[in-house]
Amino acid sequence: MVKWVCSGCNFRLESENPKECPYCGRDSLEKEPSAEELLDEVKRLLED
């Protein structure tokens, strides 16, 4: 399952392909980065 976060209300959920936030009804869901993706981003920032 993919983790998603709503940029409108900050609600988090796990789903395959949600169309809208089940809490606020907005279509502002973004894929939540995994811990590994966050670490890779920090590494890239430190290398620059």
GROMACS elastic network, one bead per residue, 0.5 to 0.9 nm:
[ bonds ]
;  ai    aj funct       b0    kb
    1    14     6  0.58879   500
    1    15     6  0.55880   500
    1    16     6  0.56733   500
    2    13     6  0.83922   500
    2    14     6  0.54809   500
    2    15     6  0.56051   500
    2    16     6  0.57517   500
    2    17     6  0.80284   500
    2    31     6  0.72743   500
    2    32     6  0.79495   500
    3    12     6  0.71665   500
    3    13     6  0.57931   500
    3    15     6  0.65558   500
    3    16     6  0.83516   500
    3    30     6  0.86997   500
    3    31     6  0.61208   500
    3    32     6  0.54758   500
    3    33     6  0.79487   500
    3    34     6  0.84157   500
    4    11     6  0.83191   500
    4    12     6  0.56734   500
    4    13     6  0.53778   500
    4    14     6  0.60558   500
    4    15     6  0.73799   500
    4    18     6  0.84488   500
    4    29     6  0.61654   500
    4    30     6  0.55503   500
    4    33     6  0.86139   500
    5     8     6  0.88327   500
    5     9     6  0.85345   500
    5    10     6  0.58717   500
    5    11     6  0.56401   500
    5    13     6  0.65365   500
    5    14     6  0.88622   500
    5    21     6  0.84392   500
    5    28     6  0.83407   500
    5    29     6  0.55418   500
    5    30     6  0.55015   500
    5    31     6  0.64157   500
    5    32     6  0.58629   500
    6     9     6  0.57448   500
    6    11     6  0.52692   500
    6    12     6  0.64994   500
    6    13     6  0.86321   500
    6    20     6  0.85409   500
    6    21     6  0.63526   500
    6    24     6  0.87024   500
    6    26     6  0.79225   500
    6    27     6  0.80356   500
    6    28     6  0.55021   500
    6    30     6  0.62642   500
    6    31     6  0.88570   500
    7    10     6  0.54260   500
    7    11     6  0.79275   500
    7    28     6  0.56603   500
    7    29     6  0.62600   500
    7    30     6  0.70431   500
    8    11     6  0.81125   500
    8    21     6  0.88358   500
    8    24     6  0.78383   500
    8    26     6  0.70740   500
    8    27     6  0.87284   500
    8    28     6  0.62848   500
    8    29     6  0.81533   500
    9    21     6  0.87012   500
    9    23     6  0.79920   500
    9    24     6  0.68274   500
    9    26     6  0.87557   500
   11    21     6  0.75426   500
   11    22     6  0.85771   500
   11    23     6  0.69248   500
   11    24     6  0.84034   500
   11    29     6  0.89987   500
   12    21     6  0.87332   500
   12    29     6  0.89552   500
   12    32     6  0.85150   500
   13    21     6  0.85765   500
   13    22     6  0.88164   500
   14    18     6  0.88175   500
   15    18     6  0.61720   500
   18    21     6  0.74292   500
   18    22     6  0.87342   500
   18    27     6  0.89068   500
   18    29     6  0.78926   500
   19    26     6  0.88596   500
   19    27     6  0.63756   500
   19    28     6  0.89176   500
   19    29     6  0.79167   500
   20    23     6  0.87506   500
   20    24     6  0.83280   500
   20    25     6  0.56216   500
   20    26     6  0.54716   500
   20    28     6  0.68800   500
   20    29     6  0.66067   500
   21    24     6  0.57117   500
   21    26     6  0.54746   500
   21    27     6  0.62186   500
   21    28     6  0.71957   500
   21    29     6  0.65206   500
   22    25     6  0.55875   500
   22    26     6  0.81860   500
   23    26     6  0.83650   500
   24    27     6  0.89957   500
   25    28     6  0.87883   500
   26    29     6  0.77947   500
   29    32     6  0.89934   500
   33    36     6  0.79806   500
   33    37     6  0.58086   500
   33    38     6  0.64078   500
   34    37     6  0.51615   500
   34    38     6  0.63368   500
   34    39     6  0.87243   500
   35    38     6  0.51056   500
   35    39     6  0.62137   500
   35    40     6  0.86627   500
   36    39     6  0.51149   500
   36    40     6  0.61993   500
   36    41     6  0.86567   500
   37    40     6  0.51258   500
   37    41     6  0.62654   500
   37    42     6  0.87754   500
   38    41     6  0.51142   500
   38    42     6  0.63310   500
   38    43     6  0.86985   500
   39    42     6  0.51092   500
   39    43     6  0.61884   500
   39    44     6  0.86717   500
   40    43     6  0.50623   500
   40    44     6  0.62468   500
   40    45     6  0.86956   500
   41    44     6  0.51268   500
   41    45     6  0.62730   500
   41    46     6  0.87158   500
   42    45     6  0.50431   500
   42    46     6  0.61698   500
   42    47     6  0.86246   500
   43    46     6  0.51468   500
   43    47     6  0.61921   500
   43    48     6  0.88693   500
   44    47     6  0.51883   500
   44    48     6  0.65532   500
   45    48     6  0.54699   500
